[in-house]
Amino acid sequence: MRTTIIKCLLCILCYTIGYGQNDTIIVQNVNVIPMHQEVVWENQTVAIANGKILKVGPLSDTLVRESAKIIDGTGKYLIPGLSEMHYHWRNKEGGIARDFKLLLANGVTTVRNMAEYDWQDHIAIRDSINNGQLMGPNYYTAGPYLQSGDLKSSADVQKTIEHHHQKGYDFIKIADNLPKDIYLEVLETAQAYNIPVMGHAQRELDLEFSLRMKSIEHVEEFVYLFGDGQRKDSLFLNKAVQQIKNSGITIAPTLVVFDMIVKCLDDNFFEELKEKEAATYMLKGDYRYWSSDENPYRQNLKGKEINGMDALPLLESYFEWMKKFTKMLADADVPIMTGSDTFGFVVPGFSLHEEFQFLQEAGLSPYEILKASTLTPARYLGSIAMEGTITEGKNANLVLLNKNPLENIENTKAIEGVLLKGEWLDRNQLDELLKEVELVNHK
């Protein structure tokens, strides 16, 4: 009886709100991973209309109306859309649409751009997405990357942050080398304008100073914040992790990009990088540059010393430490979110799934990794009311998988389709997006 009432109420709601013939999507008999808890709801029906999740429940086929688009979810898994929280648009060629196609084909429905370069206007990009002129993910952006040379005085700080406010950037991103007085003034002025500050740690200052930001980008930063002895001192590290936890800051590890740097220094691994599947989607000129000895890491670090040590084994040891420290942060429930710092062989969209693999290698569970790409970014971005979980009333930014990602995070690559703001993109359409990128790349 209760199920019948729920069905009837849902049908009434569909008609009374006035959803058009093509607005309603029903995903039938699907396994839902809602993400607000570690659970699989089996054999669910998910009703979507006007870009929103209308209902999730064990509803029977009698719900289906002739006007609804039906997606068979039998044996498949529905998860919230994924978040690339450390993205860079690096090359004009092909435009931003090229990168968006790569991201959407890989299930990414939320992106945080991490710097605006001179030839870019990310506010215009964000506006174009929001008004439907450009097909793209939920889009957030920082302003230009601010270094010590950009902020030499109080007047510079005031002028720069006023510009961020007037332009409408979502974040202020800073480098690791700001003088203490300038850094503190940035934090205070940004707070007055209600713009979050994030970026690199302040390596010359005590840890507590860096923890005043919204997030620290790259777990690598802790290699430089801590001394050699401190990185080996478990008592020190446990206290530091607790301090990080208490601050409420969020960490974006970006392990995949550091792995690429290390592999560029090793001839055997460098050859493997050149053959990786994602390299197919690099622009031709980019591929030529990064696969040659012009590659800046091979040119500047291969066979060289850092602080009296050969660069390759030193960076390899850093990377192993970074994975262990990421695991310590996760075990302490420090908020972690996924990003990959897209450049070189770190190809947008594909690189996020590589980041998942490294997080799994570090010891995080598949659920923890998915949380870092769904629930945590939504909380961080202030969009948790509408994003991050599969529950009634949320935006329909979803990914349909052919395999269970809670069994192995690699299964996030088995994408059957993507729902972007309620619009269904099936596997054929996603493949077409990838083909369009290939055509641009090989002109």
matplotlib code that plots the C-alpha trace (Angstrom):
import matplotlib.pyplot as plt

x = [0.0, 2.7, 4.6, 1.5, 0.9, 4.5, 4.1, 0.9, 2.4, 5.4, 3.2, 1.0, 4.1, 5.4, 2.2, 1.4, 4.9, 4.5, 7.6, 7.8, 7.7, 11.5, 12.3, 11.7, 14.4, 13.9, 16.9, 15.4, 16.6, 20.0, 22.3, 22.7, 25.8, 24.3, 27.6, 26.2, 26.9, 28.9, 26.1, 24.7, 20.9, 20.1, 17.5, 16.4, 14.4, 15.8, 13.4, 14.9, 13.1, 14.2, 17.8, 16.9, 16.6, 12.9, 12.9, 15.1, 13.4, 12.4, 9.6, 8.0, 7.8, 4.2, 5.9, 7.0, 5.2, 5.4, 6.9, 9.8, 13.2, 14.0, 17.6, 18.1, 20.3, 20.2, 23.5, 24.9, 25.9, 24.9, 27.3, 27.4, 29.4, 33.1, 35.1, 38.4, 39.5, 42.9, 42.5, 44.5, 43.6, 47.1, 46.8, 44.7, 44.5, 41.1, 39.7, 38.4, 35.6, 38.3, 39.2, 35.5, 34.9, 37.7, 36.4, 32.8, 33.8, 35.5, 32.5, 33.7, 30.8, 32.5, 35.8, 37.8, 40.2, 43.4, 44.8, 43.7, 46.5, 46.8, 45.1, 42.1, 38.8, 37.4, 34.6, 33.3, 33.7, 31.8, 29.0, 28.8, 28.3, 25.7, 23.6, 23.7, 26.0, 28.8, 28.4, 30.6, 30.7, 29.9, 32.7, 34.6, 37.7, 40.6, 42.1, 45.7, 48.2, 49.7, 53.4, 55.6, 56.4, 52.7, 52.2, 55.0, 53.0, 49.7, 48.5, 49.2, 47.2, 44.3, 44.2, 44.6, 41.9, 39.5, 40.0, 39.2, 36.0, 34.9, 35.7, 33.9, 36.5, 35.6, 39.1, 42.4, 45.3, 48.7, 52.3, 54.5, 56.8, 54.8, 56.5, 54.7, 53.2, 51.9, 50.5, 48.6, 47.3, 46.1, 44.1, 42.6, 41.6, 40.3, 38.1, 36.7, 35.7, 34.5, 36.9, 38.5, 42.3, 44.0, 47.1, 50.6, 51.8, 53.9, 57.1, 59.1, 56.5, 55.3, 52.6, 49.9, 50.1, 49.3, 46.4, 44.6, 43.7, 40.7, 42.9, 46.4, 47.2, 49.6, 50.5, 54.0, 53.9, 54.3, 57.7, 58.9, 57.1, 58.7, 62.4, 64.1, 64.1, 60.5, 59.3, 60.8, 59.4, 56.1, 55.4, 55.9, 53.8, 50.9, 50.9, 51.0, 48.1, 46.0, 46.8, 45.8, 42.6, 41.7, 42.2, 39.4, 41.5, 41.0, 44.0, 44.2, 47.0, 47.6, 49.7, 49.5, 51.4, 54.3, 54.4, 54.7, 57.6, 59.4, 58.8, 60.1, 63.6, 63.6, 64.2, 62.1, 59.2, 59.5, 59.0, 55.8, 54.5, 54.8, 52.7, 49.9, 46.4, 45.6, 48.5, 46.3, 44.3, 47.3, 47.7, 50.3, 52.7, 52.3, 53.0, 56.1, 57.4, 56.7, 57.9, 61.3, 64.3, 62.9, 60.6, 61.5, 61.9, 64.3, 66.2, 66.5, 66.5, 67.5, 71.0, 71.2, 71.5, 69.1, 70.7, 73.6, 71.5, 70.7, 67.3, 65.6, 66.0, 65.3, 62.0, 61.1, 61.5, 59.5, 56.7, 56.6, 56.5, 53.7, 51.5, 52.1, 51.3, 48.1, 47.0, 47.7, 45.6, 42.7, 42.9, 42.5, 39.5, 41.2, 39.0, 40.7, 39.6, 40.7, 42.6, 45.4, 47.1, 46.6, 49.6, 52.0, 51.1, 48.5, 45.6, 42.3, 39.6, 41.8, 44.2, 41.5, 41.1, 44.9, 44.7, 42.1, 44.6, 47.4, 45.0, 44.0, 47.7, 48.3, 45.7, 42.5, 39.4, 37.3, 34.6, 37.1, 38.3, 34.8, 34.0, 37.0, 35.6, 31.9, 30.8, 33.9, 34.2, 30.5, 31.0, 34.2, 32.5, 29.4, 27.2, 26.3, 22.6, 22.5, 25.5, 27.7, 25.1, 22.3, 19.3, 16.0, 16.2, 19.9, 21.1, 21.2, 25.0, 25.5, 27.7, 26.4, 29.0, 29.1, 31.0, 30.9, 33.5, 33.3, 35.0, 37.8, 38.2, 39.4, 35.8, 35.1, 36.5, 33.8, 31.4, 28.2, 26.9, 26.9, 24.0, 25.0, 22.4, 19.8, 21.0, 21.8, 25.1, 25.3, 28.5, 28.2, 27.9, 30.9, 33.0, 32.0, 33.3, 36.7, 36.8, 36.2, 39.2, 41.4, 40.4, 41.5, 44.7, 45.9, 45.2]
y = [0.0, 2.5, 1.8, 2.5, 5.8, 6.8, 5.9, 7.9, 11.0, 10.9, 10.7, 13.6, 15.6, 15.0, 16.3, 19.2, 20.7, 20.5, 18.6, 18.6, 15.4, 15.3, 16.5, 13.3, 10.6, 7.3, 5.2, 1.8, -1.1, 0.5, 0.1, 3.5, 4.5, 7.7, 8.7, 10.3, 6.8, 3.8, 1.7, 0.3, 0.7, -2.2, -2.3, 1.4, 3.6, 7.1, 9.8, 12.9, 16.0, 19.5, 18.7, 17.6, 14.2, 13.9, 10.6, 7.6, 4.5, 0.9, 1.9, -0.5, -0.2, 1.2, 4.5, 4.8, 7.2, 7.1, 10.6, 9.7, 8.6, 5.2, 4.2, 0.5, 0.4, -3.4, -4.5, -1.0, 1.5, 5.1, 7.5, 11.3, 13.2, 13.4, 16.5, 17.7, 20.1, 21.1, 21.8, 24.0, 25.0, 25.0, 25.5, 27.8, 25.3, 23.7, 26.0, 25.2, 23.1, 20.5, 20.0, 19.9, 17.1, 15.1, 15.8, 15.0, 11.7, 10.7, 11.5, 14.8, 17.2, 19.7, 21.5, 24.1, 26.0, 26.9, 29.9, 32.4, 33.1, 36.4, 35.1, 33.6, 34.8, 32.1, 34.3, 34.4, 30.7, 30.2, 32.5, 30.7, 27.4, 28.8, 30.4, 27.3, 28.6, 26.2, 22.5, 22.2, 21.1, 23.1, 25.6, 27.4, 29.5, 31.2, 34.4, 34.8, 32.9, 35.4, 35.3, 37.5, 39.7, 40.4, 41.5, 43.8, 46.2, 46.8, 48.8, 45.8, 43.5, 45.9, 46.5, 42.8, 41.6, 44.4, 43.2, 39.6, 40.8, 43.0, 40.3, 37.7, 35.0, 32.2, 31.9, 33.6, 31.3, 32.1, 30.8, 29.5, 32.5, 35.5, 37.5, 37.1, 40.6, 40.4, 36.9, 38.0, 41.1, 38.9, 36.7, 39.6, 41.6, 38.5, 37.7, 41.2, 40.6, 37.0, 35.4, 32.1, 31.9, 28.7, 27.4, 26.5, 26.3, 29.1, 27.1, 29.7, 30.0, 27.6, 25.1, 27.0, 29.9, 27.7, 26.2, 29.5, 29.0, 27.2, 24.4, 23.4, 22.2, 19.3, 17.0, 17.7, 21.0, 19.1, 17.7, 21.3, 22.4, 19.6, 19.0, 15.7, 14.5, 15.6, 13.5, 10.4, 11.2, 9.5, 11.4, 14.8, 13.6, 12.5, 15.8, 17.6, 15.6, 16.4, 20.1, 19.9, 18.1, 20.6, 23.5, 22.2, 22.8, 20.6, 19.0, 18.2, 15.6, 15.7, 12.6, 11.8, 14.9, 14.2, 10.6, 12.0, 14.2, 11.2, 9.0, 11.7, 11.2, 7.4, 6.4, 3.2, 4.8, 7.8, 5.4, 4.0, 7.6, 8.2, 5.0, 5.6, 5.6, 9.2, 10.5, 10.0, 13.0, 15.4, 18.1, 17.2, 20.0, 19.3, 15.6, 16.4, 18.7, 16.5, 13.3, 14.8, 15.8, 19.3, 18.1, 20.5, 17.8, 15.8, 18.9, 20.4, 17.4, 14.2, 13.2, 16.3, 16.7, 18.3, 19.3, 17.0, 13.9, 12.5, 13.8, 10.5, 8.5, 11.6, 12.4, 8.7, 8.8, 12.0, 10.3, 7.3, 9.6, 11.6, 8.5, 7.5, 11.0, 11.1, 7.9, 9.4, 12.4, 10.2, 8.0, 11.1, 12.2, 15.3, 16.4, 15.3, 16.1, 14.9, 16.9, 16.2, 19.5, 18.9, 19.4, 17.3, 13.6, 14.4, 14.7, 16.2, 13.7, 10.6, 12.0, 12.1, 8.3, 7.9, 10.0, 7.6, 4.7, 6.4, 7.2, 3.5, 2.6, 4.9, 2.8, 4.8, 2.7, 3.1, 4.8, 7.3, 8.1, 8.5, 10.8, 12.9, 13.4, 14.0, 14.8, 16.6, 18.9, 19.8, 20.7, 22.7, 24.6, 25.3, 23.4, 20.5, 21.5, 20.6, 18.4, 15.6, 12.9, 11.0, 12.1, 13.8, 17.4, 17.3, 18.3, 15.5, 15.4, 11.7, 8.9, 5.4, 2.7, -0.9, -2.1, -1.5, 1.2, 0.2, -3.1, -1.5, 2.2, 1.4, 0.6, 4.4, 4.1, 1.7, 4.6, 3.7, 7.3, 10.7, 12.9, 16.5, 18.9, 16.3, 15.8, 12.2, 11.5, 7.8, 5.8, 6.5, 10.3, 10.2, 8.3, 10.9, 13.7, 11.8, 11.5, 15.2, 15.8, 13.5, 15.4, 18.7, 17.1, 15.7, 18.7]
z = [0.0, 0.9, -2.3, -4.3, -2.5, -3.2, -6.9, -7.2, -5.4, -7.8, -10.9, -9.6, -8.9, -12.4, -14.0, -11.6, -11.8, -15.6, -16.7, -20.5, -22.6, -22.9, -19.4, -17.4, -17.2, -15.3, -14.5, -13.7, -11.6, -10.8, -7.9, -6.3, -4.3, -2.6, -0.9, 2.2, 3.7, 2.5, 1.2, -2.1, -2.5, -4.9, -7.6, -7.3, -9.6, -9.9, -11.3, -12.8, -14.1, -15.0, -14.0, -10.5, -8.7, -8.1, -6.3, -5.4, -4.3, -4.9, -7.3, -9.7, -13.5, -13.3, -12.5, -16.2, -18.4, -22.2, -22.3, -20.0, -21.3, -19.8, -19.0, -18.0, -15.0, -14.5, -13.1, -13.2, -10.5, -10.2, -8.4, -8.1, -10.7, -10.1, -9.2, -10.7, -8.0, -9.4, -13.1, -15.5, -19.0, -20.4, -24.2, -26.4, -29.3, -29.5, -26.9, -23.4, -25.1, -25.9, -22.3, -21.2, -23.7, -22.0, -18.6, -19.3, -21.1, -17.9, -15.6, -14.3, -13.6, -11.3, -12.0, -10.1, -12.3, -10.4, -12.3, -14.9, -17.4, -19.4, -22.5, -20.6, -19.1, -16.8, -15.6, -19.2, -19.4, -16.2, -17.4, -20.8, -19.0, -16.6, -19.4, -21.6, -24.3, -23.6, -22.6, -19.5, -15.8, -12.7, -13.0, -10.3, -10.8, -9.1, -10.4, -11.5, -9.5, -7.0, -6.2, -4.1, -7.1, -7.5, -3.9, -2.9, -0.8, 1.1, -1.9, -4.2, -1.8, -1.7, -5.4, -6.3, -4.0, -5.0, -8.6, -7.6, -6.0, -8.9, -11.4, -9.5, -9.0, -6.6, -5.0, -4.5, -5.2, -3.7, -4.1, -1.3, -1.0, 0.4, 3.1, 6.5, 6.6, 3.1, 3.6, 6.7, 4.9, 2.0, 4.5, 6.3, 3.1, 1.4, 4.4, 4.3, 0.7, 1.5, -1.0, 0.2, 0.0, -1.0, -2.7, -1.7, 1.9, 3.2, 3.5, 5.4, 8.2, 10.9, 9.9, 11.7, 9.2, 6.2, 8.1, 8.0, 4.3, 2.8, 1.3, 0.7, -2.8, -3.2, -0.3, -1.6, 0.3, 3.5, 2.3, 2.4, 5.5, 7.5, 7.9, 6.9, 10.6, 11.1, 8.2, 9.8, 13.3, 13.9, 17.1, 15.3, 12.3, 14.5, 16.2, 12.9, 11.5, 14.5, 14.1, 10.5, 11.4, 14.1, 11.7, 9.4, 6.3, 3.2, 1.4, -2.4, -2.7, -6.5, -6.4, -10.1, -11.2, -8.8, -10.2, -13.7, -12.7, -11.2, -14.2, -16.5, -14.9, -15.4, -19.0, -18.8, -17.1, -19.5, -22.5, -20.8, -20.3, -24.0, -24.7, -22.2, -23.6, -22.4, -24.5, -27.5, -26.3, -26.0, -28.5, -31.1, -30.2, -26.5, -27.1, -29.1, -26.4, -23.4, -25.0, -26.0, -24.0, -24.1, -21.3, -18.5, -15.9, -18.0, -19.0, -15.5, -13.2, -15.0, -13.8, -11.6, -7.8, -5.4, -2.0, -2.7, -3.7, -7.1, -8.1, -9.1, -5.9, -3.8, -5.6, -5.4, -1.7, -1.5, -3.4, -1.1, 1.9, 0.3, -0.1, 3.5, 4.8, 2.6, 4.3, 7.8, 6.8, 5.6, 8.7, 10.9, 8.8, 7.4, 4.4, 1.2, -2.3, -5.7, -8.2, -10.7, -11.7, -15.4, -17.7, -19.7, -19.6, -16.9, -19.3, -18.2, -17.3, -17.5, -14.9, -12.3, -12.5, -12.3, -9.1, -7.8, -8.4, -6.5, -3.6, -3.5, -3.7, -0.7, 1.3, 1.0, 0.5, -2.6, -0.6, 0.9, -2.7, -4.0, -1.1, -1.9, -5.4, -4.5, -1.0, 0.2, -2.8, -2.5, 1.1, 0.3, -2.6, -0.5, -2.9, -0.6, -0.7, -4.4, -5.2, -3.9, -3.1, -4.9, -2.8, -3.5, -4.6, -5.7, -9.1, -11.6, -12.1, -12.1, -13.6, -14.5, -14.2, -15.5, -12.4, -8.7, -7.7, -4.1, -5.0, -6.9, -7.6, -11.1, -11.9, -12.1, -15.6, -16.7, -17.7, -19.4, -19.4, -17.7, -16.6, -16.8, -15.3, -16.2, -19.8, -20.6, -22.5, -23.4, -24.1, -27.9, -27.2, -24.8, -27.4, -29.9, -27.6, -27.4, -31.2, -31.6, -29.3, -31.4, -34.5, -32.9, -31.6, -35.0, -37.2]

ax = plt.figure().add_subplot(projection="3d")
ax.plot(x, y, z, "-o")
ax.set_aspect("equal")
plt.show()
